[in-house]
Amino acid sequence: MQQWSRNQLNVNLTALLNYEKSFGDHTIGALAGVTRETINIEELFGSRLNFLSDAIDQLTVGGEDGQVADGVAFNRNRLGYYGRVQYNFKEKYLAEFIWRYDGSYIFPENDRFGFFPGFLVGWNISNEEFFNVDFINNLKIRASYGQMGNDQVAFDDDGDGQISNDELREYAYLSIYDFNRYPINGAVQTTILEPLLANNNFTWERANNFNIGLDGRLMDNKIAFVLEYFLNKRDQILIQQTGSTPGSSGIADRLPPVNAGEVTNKGFEFAVNYFGGDPDGFSWDAGINGGVAKNTVDFMDEVPGAPSYQRMEGKPIRSHFVFQSDGAFLDEADIAANTLDYSGVTSQLRPGDMKFKDINNDGVIDGDDQVRLDENDTPTFNFGATFNAQYKNFDLSVLLQGATGASLRIFTESGDIGNYLKYSYDNRWSIDNPSSVHPRLASRGDTYYTGGAFGQNSYLLFSKDYLRIKNVSLGYNFPTDVIAPFGLSAARVYLSGLNLVTFAENKIFDPESNAGNGRAYPQSRVINAGFSLTF
């Protein structure tokens, strides 16, 4: 029998003060606030076996042999002061100053608080008296700079080389201990261990954000556009110095957070719409939008002496780290003609095995031949297009979306456990159909090129580029004089389709999915027909 209880108390206290005043052509506003958040949690767990009877379901009547008692308690506290001051002059000149002063229990006392300011300015150029351009109806330029803080300290606990994982590290500035159980002198004893070395000198991660944009309307408001450039530089990123700390030190898995990582994100976004037709007849509008975004690691603690083609610096976060596939061994003669040393990869090469490129030209295939690519599973360009039309009582809307610049490792547990992907079956080396491009099939990763470090290779990377007709909707609104006798104010019938057609190089999985093992619910193609009535 097991019994578990959890008590959690969350308290959030907020106070706000707002002020706004207009005098003449000037308008000012101010806001100040404070928020305090506390979270207290207590958990208790107990279990016993060997009950004499099931008549009484209480732990106290269970046997003492094998009994378990456990519990945990912790608290989390944050305190934030924030404010805003705004200024507006005749809708021509707009300015705003915002700020936050936040404190978090995550950090040591001397570095617990951080100040994060922001500035925003806007200029409606078209409201100026000197601005007299006939085809420009509205034109506004805006810019902003601001800082944001992050106290979510997370580490790479699974060793995949990524900047962060989802395990939150708390109280890293204290020399704390974890409890464990270990047999000593024939009896299981409670022991303690140090899970993390303490660091009493670390503070908030800081993101420095800069944006500049241009908004406008042209040609009697028929054309509307938004153009924006953004630059985000994150510094003081909390990382572990695992790269420069050798595993033989005994502390590589217990390193504390330090403010050392740096990452840059930058890109450009746009949206352009055209409004055409006659509002009293056939009216329509069409638009395109998109965004280009790329991030690069500026500094990350890496293994000293690592070759430049393996370093994370200058590459995107989560960039693929792979061996470059070079086809497959066609037959025994092809293996005999091979001059590269694969002894560190496999004890015996077989026809259909995958070839790798010798990146450093040392004649040996090993870990030094892995390459850091300029790509990860996040697209660098997302785009879309819309079209809307109305004619009399009919209306039509169309939405297209797509993305480019990403790739995904696709490999499923197939073979002894289940069927292979059709793509893998159709594109494989076999005795009857030997191939110098595609390798032979593996059963649950039992080959060197599907499991382990060498299973991270470029052959298993597939493009995520796609264009999708996301939604199409066609409707008809019944005239008022037709539906009024039935007590209706509005009536509409419609036919719509979702995820109608997808154009993609990768036809194995949904290109929007990040589940390379196929364990994700696919997006469905949905056709709807219906009606709506308003009384």
Secondary structure as UniProt FT lines:
FT   STRAND          2..23
FT   TURN            24..25
FT   STRAND          26..49
FT   HELIX           59..61
FT   STRAND          63..89
FT   TURN            90..92
FT   STRAND          93..104
FT   TURN            105..106
FT   HELIX           109..111
FT   STRAND          113..124
FT   HELIX           125..127
FT   TURN            129..130
FT   TURN            134..135
FT   STRAND          136..150
FT   TURN            157..158
FT   TURN            172..173
FT   STRAND          178..184
FT   TURN            185..186
FT   STRAND          187..193
FT   STRAND          205..218
FT   TURN            219..222
FT   STRAND          223..239
FT   HELIX           247..249
FT   TURN            252..253
FT   STRAND          258..277
FT   TURN            279..280
FT   STRAND          282..299
FT   TURN            304..305
FT   HELIX           308..310
FT   TURN            317..318
FT   STRAND          321..323
FT   STRAND          325..328
FT   HELIX           332..336
FT   TURN            343..345
FT   TURN            351..352
FT   STRAND          354..356
FT   TURN            359..360
FT   HELIX           367..369
FT   STRAND          370..372
FT   STRAND          381..391
FT   TURN            392..393
FT   STRAND          394..404
FT   STRAND          407..409
FT   HELIX           422..426
FT   TURN            448..450
FT   HELIX           453..455
FT   HELIX           458..460
FT   STRAND          461..463
FT   STRAND          466..477
FT   HELIX           480..483
FT   HELIX           484..486
FT   STRAND          490..504
FT   TURN            511..512
FT   TURN            516..517
FT   STRAND          526..534
//
